[in-house]
Each structure stands twice: as structure tokens, then as C-alpha cells.
Amino acid sequence: MIVNTNNSALQANEALTNTSTRLNSSLEKMSTGLKINKASDNASGLTIADQLRTQASSLNQSVENGNIAVTFLQIADKAMAEQSSILDTIKAKLIQAKTATTSDEGRTAIAKDISKLLTQLDNIAAGANYNDEGEQYMLQASYDDMAPAGGFSFQVGERASNTIDLEGGTVQSNTIGLNLADLKSFQNSDELTREVAGEMMSRIDDAIDQLNLWRSEYGSAQLQVQSSTRNLMTGATNILDSESVIRDVDYADETANFSQQNIISQTGSFALTQANANSKNALLLLR
């Protein structure tokens, strides 16, 4: 009987230490809900899961960008819808001015109404912007600049090339259709005659067509953004599901593993106690 080195106790202690490590690891997984808490748990799995999480974060931000872009485009569309209503009203007033039953005084009043309506149409274009500082003008370059608005590029995707671009334009009385600015100068029936009213009716038709063209451009961009956003949401969900499979703990499996390791730990402690007790038997030989 050897007493200097208790091999049984050493082996039992080594096994118990390893079991304790696995038991602590199992407790950590159940307490955090993650089966990968550090690189040593699964180095390759951690790398893949982190890549998936980064990709999902990028897609979620792209979804947010898309939702903001839709709001931006809806504001522009509402502004142009009001402008379209103004042009419809002007068309009706010109039809009224052209008929023989409208008096000179009536055409004078109509001319003043048209002037005010076109001023309001221009005010709508000048005031259509995304924020209070007016840094994002939609229907012209700036509040005082009637030049076309700059182009818009919406980042809807995780790559730099995933953009939806919209050419900027301007929706002003003198830029949609033919020259409508002369309508704003009417002050009496001598200027707004039946003949002039008839000529201006065709100009208003051209203006309405031009405005509808711009609205369709903004509408197409909105549909494209919405479609891309829905696709990105689906992609982000699928990617997060894939990450969950790699990173998240399965409590059913881990509970079974914890119970197993706990039993092994208890039996290991008993084995170590017995190994230490066996070495004491050497004392019996000395009696």
C-alpha cells in the first residue's frame, strides 16, 4: 500500500475539478441565456454570431432610414397634392372667365383670385421642407431660391451602393408647364379677357401634367423605398434567427446537462472522500 502519493485521490480531484468547470459553465449559460459567453465557449461560433449581429444592426438601421425616407416623400406628396388642388381651382376659374355670361367685374375678381392662388402655390413650394431649420427642401433649392432642389439619395441597405436616388426638381408657377407667372399680374378684366382665359386654360393643363409627372416620380421612389424596407425587415429577422441558433442557450438541453454535471460532481466528491479515506487504512497496519 502506497501512502506518499494518493493516485486515486489525485485522479478523483482532477475529475472533480473538470466537472466543476463544466458545472460553472452550465450555470453561466443558464443565467445569461447565452451558450456563447466568451470566445473559449465556441471561437468560430462567436465570430459568426458577431458577424450576423453586425449585419442585423446594419439592416435595422437601413429599415429606420427607409421609414424616415417614406415620411420625407409623403410630406412632399402632400405639398404637391395641395398644389394640384390649386391648379384645379385655377382651371375652373379660367373656364368661368371665358364664358360670355361672366362680366368684366367678375373677370377682374377672378384675375385677383388667380394671382393669390399662384402666390400660394409658390409659397407651398418654398415652405416644403423636412425639418424646422429647413435644411431639406423638397420642391425647390431653398426658401428664397427657386432653382431645382438638389437630388436625394436614400441609404436603404447595408452596402454603400444600396441607395435609392431621386432627382430634385422645382414646382413653381413659372417652372411647371409654360410661363404661368404672367397670370399673377392680372389686375383687371382688360388683361384677363375671354381670349386670354382660353389660352391660359391650355397652360394650366400643361402645368397639371408637369406636376403630376413630379408626383409620380416621388410616388415611385416611395414605393421603391417601401418595398426595400419590407425586404430588409425580413432579412434582419432571418439573420437574427440564425444568430439565435448559434448564440442563445437551449434551456431544455442545458438543464439536462446541468443535472448531469451536478450528479457527476456529487459522485466525484464522494469518490474523493473515499480515496482519502482509503489512505488512512495504512494506519491500521501500524497498530
ABEGO torsion letter per residue (X at the ends): XBAABBAAAAAAAAAAAAAAAAAAAAAAAAAAGBABABAAABAAAAAAAAAAAAAAAAAAAAAAAAAAAAAAAAAAAAAAAAAAAAAAAAAAAAAAAABAABBAAAAAAAAAAAAAAAAAAAAAAAABBABAAGABBAABABAABABBBBBBBBBBEABAABBBBBBBBBBBAAABEBBAAAAAABABAAABBAAAAAAAAAAAAAAAAAAAAAAAAAAAAAAAAAAAAAAAAAAAAAAAAAAAAAABBBAAAAAAAAAAAAAAAAAAAAAAAAAAAAAAAAAAAAX
